Amino acid sequence: MLGALAAHAQTAAGDVKAGESKAAMCIGCHGIPGYQNAFPEIHKVPMISGQSASYIAAALQAYRKGERKHPTMRGIAGSLSDQDIADLAAFYSGHNAGVTAPEQPKAAPAAVAALLEKGACTSCHGANFSKPIDPSYPKIAGQHADYLYVALKSYGVEGNPYIGRGNPIMGGIVKQFSNAELKQLANYLATVPGELATKPQSRFR
């Protein structure tokens, strides 16, 4: 879902141990299973343990630049250096190591299969939605349905200083669907076995 941000993928070499030591600001949301965000509507914060380092880095850089609009994440990302981002990305990308998604997901209901084909979702995110063709694209299999729904809708928002994601590829795709159809897609993708997790973490390490 991050197509046009590929060029912003991490360039600095990340250090896992350094990332672990810098993750205190992340733990309060991403280290608590079921934790919810109330902006722009109530939804679970995304699972990031197991995402690729390139995607995590690209997302944080997009928040820092304002290409992804979310006041809290913009503030956090704005406090990070390129090295901080690379270290956090290295830490979280290996945080669910050893979990591998099945090569083929369960068949989608006919109506959802038609929506997936219309959006050409597998062409970027992989047949199992866990092997994107570019590492700066996210794994979406098994991600929280309510988060996916909010994220998908955000790509279609224009001219709002607080909500939206500046990605012309995803923006064009999302505008093909109604909100009800986006919710169908999100609900299905959440049921697909994936490689993402929320790993409980202690602030005291």
C-alpha positions in Angstrom: 0.0 0.0 0.0 3.0 2.3 -0.1 3.9 2.1 -3.7 5.2 5.6 -4.5 7.2 5.6 -1.3 9.7 3.0 -2.5 12.3 5.6 -3.1 12.2 6.5 0.6 13.1 3.0 1.8 15.9 2.9 4.4 19.4 3.6 3.3 21.2 3.5 6.6 22.2 0.1 8.0 20.0 -0.7 11.0 21.2 -2.1 14.3 18.8 -4.5 16.0 20.1 -3.9 19.5 20.1 -0.2 19.1 16.5 -0.4 17.8 15.4 -2.3 20.8 16.8 0.4 23.1 15.0 3.1 21.1 11.6 1.4 21.0 10.3 2.8 24.3 8.2 5.3 22.4 6.7 2.6 20.2 5.9 0.1 23.0 3.1 2.1 24.5 0.9 1.4 21.4 2.5 -1.3 19.3 3.6 -3.4 22.2 0.1 -3.8 23.8 -2.1 -6.5 22.2 -5.5 -5.0 21.3 -4.5 -1.4 21.9 -6.8 1.0 20.1 -6.2 4.4 18.5 -9.1 6.9 18.5 -8.0 8.9 15.5 -9.5 9.4 13.0 -11.8 6.7 14.3 -11.5 3.9 16.8 -9.3 1.1 15.5 -6.5 -1.2 16.7 -3.0 0.1 16.1 -1.3 -2.0 13.4 0.9 -5.0 14.1 4.4 -4.1 13.0 6.5 -7.0 14.4 7.4 -9.0 11.3 7.0 -6.2 8.7 9.9 -5.7 6.4 12.6 -3.2 7.5 12.2 -1.3 4.2 8.5 -0.9 4.8 8.8 0.3 8.4 11.5 2.8 7.4 9.5 4.0 4.4 6.4 4.5 6.6 8.2 6.4 9.3 9.9 8.6 6.7 6.5 9.3 5.2 5.1 10.3 8.6 8.1 12.5 9.2 7.6 14.3 5.8 3.9 14.6 6.3 3.1 12.4 3.3 1.2 10.2 5.9 -0.9 12.4 8.0 -1.4 11.4 11.6 -0.7 13.9 14.3 0.8 11.4 16.8 2.9 9.5 14.3 4.0 12.8 12.7 5.3 14.0 16.0 7.1 10.7 16.8 8.6 10.3 13.4 9.7 14.0 13.4 11.8 13.3 16.5 13.7 10.4 14.7 17.0 10.6 12.8 17.6 8.5 9.7 19.7 6.2 11.9 16.9 5.9 14.5 14.5 4.9 11.8 16.9 2.3 10.4 17.5 0.9 13.9 13.8 0.6 14.7 13.1 -0.9 11.3 15.8 -3.5 11.9 14.4 -4.4 15.3 10.8 -4.7 14.4 11.4 -6.6 11.1 13.0 -9.4 13.1 10.7 -9.2 16.0 8.5 -12.1 14.8 11.2 -14.2 13.3 10.5 -17.8 12.3 6.8 -17.2 11.3 6.2 -17.8 7.7 2.9 -17.3 5.9 1.5 -20.2 3.8 2.2 -19.8 0.1 -1.5 -19.7 -0.8 -4.2 -18.2 1.4 -7.6 -19.7 1.8 -9.9 -18.9 -1.1 -11.8 -15.6 -0.8 -15.6 -15.5 -1.2 -16.5 -14.8 -4.8 -17.5 -11.2 -4.1 -14.3 -10.5 -2.3 -12.2 -12.3 -5.0 -13.8 -10.0 -7.6 -12.8 -7.0 -5.5 -9.2 -8.3 -5.1 -8.9 -8.8 -8.8 -10.4 -5.3 -9.5 -7.8 -3.7 -7.3 -5.0 -6.0 -8.5 -4.0 -6.5 -4.9 -1.8 -9.6 -5.4 0.2 -7.9 -8.1 1.9 -5.7 -5.4 1.3 -7.6 -2.1 1.9 -11.1 -3.4 -0.4 -14.1 -3.8 -0.5 -14.7 0.0 -0.4 -11.0 0.8 2.8 -11.5 2.8 5.3 -11.4 -0.1 5.1 -8.0 -1.6 7.0 -7.5 -4.9 8.9 -4.6 -3.3 10.1 -4.7 0.3 8.9 -1.2 0.9 5.3 -2.4 0.3 3.6 -3.8 3.4 2.6 -7.3 4.3 -1.1 -7.1 4.9 -2.2 -10.7 5.5 -3.5 -11.0 9.0 -3.4 -7.3 9.8 -6.2 -5.9 12.0 -9.4 -5.5 9.9 -10.3 -2.1 11.4 -6.8 -0.7 10.9 -6.8 -1.9 7.2 -10.1 -0.3 6.7 -9.0 3.1 8.1 -5.7 2.9 6.2 -7.4 2.1 2.9 -9.9 5.0 3.3 -7.1 7.4 4.1 -5.6 7.0 0.7 -8.7 8.5 -0.8 -8.7 11.6 1.4 -7.6 14.8 -0.3 -7.1 18.3 1.1 -7.3 17.4 4.8 -4.3 18.6 6.9 -4.8 15.8 9.5 -6.0 12.7 7.6 -4.7 11.1 4.5 -1.8 9.3 2.8 -0.2 10.8 -0.2 0.2 7.8 -2.5 -1.1 8.2 -6.1 -1.1 4.5 -6.8 -3.1 3.6 -3.8 -5.2 6.7 -4.1 -6.3 5.7 -7.6 -7.0 2.1 -6.6 -9.1 3.0 -3.5 -11.2 5.5 -5.4 -12.6 2.5 -7.4 -14.3 1.2 -4.3 -17.1 2.1 -1.9 -16.4 2.2 1.8 -18.5 -1.0 2.1 -16.3 -2.7 -0.4 -13.1 -1.5 1.4 -14.5 -3.0 4.6 -15.1 -6.3 2.8 -11.5 -6.3 1.6 -10.2 -5.5 5.0 -12.3 -8.1 6.7 -11.0 -10.8 4.4 -7.4 -9.8 4.5 -7.5 -9.9 8.3 -8.4 -13.6 8.2 -5.5 -14.6 5.9 -2.6 -16.2 7.9 0.3 -13.9 7.9 3.6 -13.0 9.5 2.6 -10.0 11.6 2.2 -9.9 15.4 1.9 -7.6 18.4 4.7 -8.7 20.7 4.2 -7.5 24.3 7.2 -5.6 25.5 8.3 -4.3 28.8 9.5 -0.7 29.2 12.0 -2.0 31.7 14.7 -3.9 29.8 
